[in-house]
Amino acid sequence: MNTMLSEIFFDTSILFIIIGSGVGLALGLALIIAPSATLKFNEKINTRISMREKTKTIEKSIKSEPFFYKHSKISGAILVIGSLFVIYTLETFNAYSLIPHLPKSISAPAWEWIIQSAEIFLFISCVFILVFGLIVFIRPSMVKSFEEVANHWISTRQGFSKMSTDIDVTNKLVNTYPRAFGFFISLFSLIVLFLLLPQV
């Protein structure tokens, strides 16, 4: 199984590098043949994205506790019934019967490993949800202490602040010597493609 997974990851990595080298070759040739047009196109697509601005909305706290505790019996019953239904489905439904109908690009042993891993993950998750649902249904006050620890606020904007800083050193060099960079990018991409394409 480890050998099969290693082959999957290796083949995916090779394909990813080949696609990246193809894009790099196209970019390098464009810098050599039409540097001005390529740099203008790069300016249009090189739009600055502020991570702090994009993550601002996910930092708004949503107060669901009042509704949750007010309807603890209903919430607990839904969690218990839902988790029991999933566990029952996992135990009665033969997921391996779906393998012949799944894409052939992934081998049957790989699909078996994926299905088995998904079943284990779902079963463990449902057991935790079942226990949590029973606690909510029987004694919801026990959840408050756990909730206080779990609801620790983390500022994502502060963590992403460094990622919003512009780094223009590479762009300035490319704008100054576009054909030189195009030549090196094209040469490097050709070498990579020459070495990897025979292995595909």
C-alpha positions as CSV (number, residue, x, y, z in Angstrom):
1,M,0.0,0.0,0.0
2,N,2.9,2.4,0.8
3,T,4.5,1.6,-2.5
4,M,1.2,2.3,-4.4
5,L,0.7,5.7,-2.6
6,S,4.3,6.6,-3.3
7,E,3.8,6.0,-7.0
8,I,0.6,8.1,-7.0
9,F,2.3,11.0,-5.3
10,F,5.4,10.7,-7.5
11,D,3.4,10.6,-10.7
12,T,1.3,13.6,-9.5
13,S,4.4,15.5,-8.7
14,I,6.0,14.8,-12.1
15,L,2.8,15.9,-13.9
16,F,2.7,19.1,-11.8
17,I,6.3,19.9,-12.6
18,I,5.8,19.3,-16.3
19,I,2.8,21.6,-16.4
20,G,4.7,24.3,-14.5
21,S,7.7,23.9,-16.9
22,G,5.4,24.2,-19.9
23,V,3.9,27.4,-18.5
24,G,7.4,28.7,-17.7
25,L,8.6,27.9,-21.2
26,A,5.7,29.9,-22.7
27,L,6.4,32.8,-20.4
28,G,10.1,32.8,-21.1
29,L,9.5,32.8,-24.9
30,A,7.0,35.6,-24.5
31,L,9.5,37.7,-22.6
32,I,12.1,37.1,-25.4
33,I,9.8,37.7,-28.4
34,A,7.5,40.4,-27.1
35,P,8.8,41.7,-23.7
36,S,6.8,44.9,-23.7
37,A,3.4,43.2,-24.3
38,T,4.3,40.5,-21.8
39,L,5.2,43.0,-19.1
40,K,2.0,45.0,-19.7
41,F,-0.1,41.8,-19.5
42,N,1.8,41.0,-16.2
43,E,0.8,44.4,-14.8
44,K,-2.8,43.7,-15.5
45,I,-3.0,40.3,-13.8
46,N,-0.6,41.3,-11.0
47,T,-3.3,42.6,-8.8
48,R,-2.5,43.1,-5.2
49,I,-4.7,41.0,-2.8
50,S,-5.0,42.0,0.8
51,M,-5.2,39.0,3.0
52,R,-6.3,41.2,5.9
53,E,-9.2,42.6,3.8
54,K,-10.3,39.2,2.6
55,T,-10.3,37.6,6.0
56,K,-12.1,40.4,7.8
57,T,-15.5,38.8,7.4
58,I,-14.5,35.5,9.0
59,E,-13.4,37.3,12.2
60,K,-17.0,38.3,13.0
61,S,-18.3,36.3,15.9
62,I,-21.6,34.5,15.4
63,K,-23.5,34.0,18.6
64,S,-25.3,30.6,18.3
65,E,-25.1,29.7,22.0
66,P,-28.5,31.2,23.0
67,F,-30.4,29.3,20.4
68,F,-28.4,26.2,21.1
69,Y,-29.0,26.1,24.8
70,K,-32.6,27.2,24.5
71,H,-33.4,24.2,22.3
72,S,-30.9,21.7,23.8
73,K,-33.3,18.8,23.6
74,I,-33.9,19.3,19.9
75,S,-30.3,19.9,19.1
76,G,-29.1,16.9,21.1
77,A,-31.8,14.7,19.5
78,I,-30.7,15.8,16.0
79,L,-27.1,15.1,16.7
80,V,-27.8,11.7,18.2
81,I,-30.2,10.6,15.4
82,G,-27.9,11.9,12.6
83,S,-24.8,10.2,14.0
84,L,-26.7,6.9,14.6
85,F,-28.0,7.0,11.0
86,V,-24.5,7.5,9.6
87,I,-23.1,4.7,11.7
88,Y,-25.9,2.4,10.6
89,T,-25.3,3.3,7.0
90,L,-21.6,2.6,7.4
91,E,-22.3,-0.8,8.9
92,T,-24.9,-1.9,6.4
93,F,-23.9,-0.3,3.1
94,N,-21.1,-2.0,1.1
95,A,-19.1,1.0,-0.2
96,Y,-16.7,-1.3,-2.0
97,S,-19.4,-2.2,-4.5
98,L,-19.0,1.3,-5.9
99,I,-15.4,0.7,-7.0
100,P,-16.3,-0.7,-10.5
101,H,-18.3,2.5,-11.2
102,L,-15.6,4.9,-10.0
103,P,-13.1,6.6,-12.4
104,K,-10.5,4.1,-13.7
105,S,-7.7,6.7,-13.5
106,I,-7.2,5.5,-9.9
107,S,-6.6,1.8,-9.4
108,A,-8.9,-0.4,-7.5
109,P,-6.5,-0.9,-4.5
110,A,-6.2,2.9,-4.2
111,W,-10.0,3.3,-4.2
112,E,-10.2,0.6,-1.5
113,W,-7.7,2.5,0.6
114,I,-9.6,5.8,0.1
115,I,-12.9,4.2,1.0
116,Q,-11.5,2.4,4.0
117,S,-9.9,5.7,5.3
118,A,-13.1,7.6,4.8
119,E,-15.2,5.0,6.7
120,I,-12.8,5.0,9.6
121,F,-12.8,8.8,9.7
122,L,-16.6,9.0,9.5
123,F,-17.1,6.3,12.1
124,I,-14.8,8.1,14.7
125,S,-16.4,11.4,13.9
126,C,-19.9,10.0,14.4
127,V,-18.9,8.4,17.7
128,F,-17.7,11.8,19.0
129,I,-20.9,13.5,17.7
130,L,-23.1,10.8,19.3
131,V,-21.4,11.3,22.7
132,F,-21.6,15.1,22.3
133,G,-25.3,14.9,21.3
134,L,-26.1,12.7,24.4
135,I,-24.4,15.2,26.6
136,V,-26.3,18.1,25.0
137,F,-29.6,16.2,25.3
138,I,-29.1,15.1,28.9
139,R,-27.0,17.8,30.5
140,P,-26.2,20.8,28.3
141,S,-24.5,22.7,31.1
142,M,-21.5,20.3,30.8
143,V,-20.8,21.7,27.4
144,K,-20.2,25.3,28.6
145,S,-16.8,24.7,30.1
146,F,-15.6,23.0,27.0
147,E,-17.1,25.7,24.9
148,E,-15.2,28.4,26.7
149,V,-11.9,26.7,25.9
150,A,-12.8,26.0,22.3
151,N,-14.1,29.5,21.5
152,H,-10.7,31.0,21.9
153,W,-10.5,34.0,19.5
154,I,-7.6,34.0,17.1
155,S,-6.9,37.1,14.9
156,T,-6.3,35.9,11.3
157,R,-5.8,39.4,10.1
158,Q,-2.8,39.8,12.4
159,G,-1.4,36.5,11.3
160,F,-1.8,37.4,7.6
161,S,-0.5,40.9,7.9
162,K,3.0,40.0,6.7
163,M,1.6,38.2,3.7
164,S,0.0,41.5,2.5
165,T,3.4,43.2,2.2
166,D,4.5,43.9,-1.4
167,I,7.8,42.4,-2.6
168,D,8.8,44.2,-5.8
169,V,12.5,43.2,-6.1
170,T,11.8,40.4,-8.7
171,N,9.4,42.4,-10.7
172,K,11.9,45.3,-10.9
173,L,14.6,43.0,-12.2
174,V,12.3,41.4,-14.7
175,N,11.1,44.8,-16.0
176,T,14.8,45.9,-16.3
177,Y,16.1,42.8,-18.0
178,P,13.1,41.0,-19.6
179,R,14.9,39.2,-22.4
180,A,17.6,37.9,-20.1
181,F,15.1,36.5,-17.6
182,G,13.1,35.1,-20.5
183,F,16.2,33.3,-21.8
184,F,17.0,31.7,-18.4
185,I,13.4,30.7,-17.8
186,S,13.1,29.1,-21.2
187,L,16.4,27.3,-20.9
188,F,15.5,26.0,-17.4
189,S,12.1,24.9,-18.5
190,L,13.4,23.1,-21.6
191,I,16.0,21.2,-19.5
192,V,13.2,20.1,-17.0
193,L,10.9,19.0,-19.9
194,F,13.7,17.2,-21.6
195,L,14.5,15.2,-18.4
196,L,10.9,14.5,-17.3
197,L,8.9,14.0,-20.5
198,P,10.4,10.6,-21.3
199,Q,9.2,9.3,-18.0
200,V,5.5,10.1,-18.7
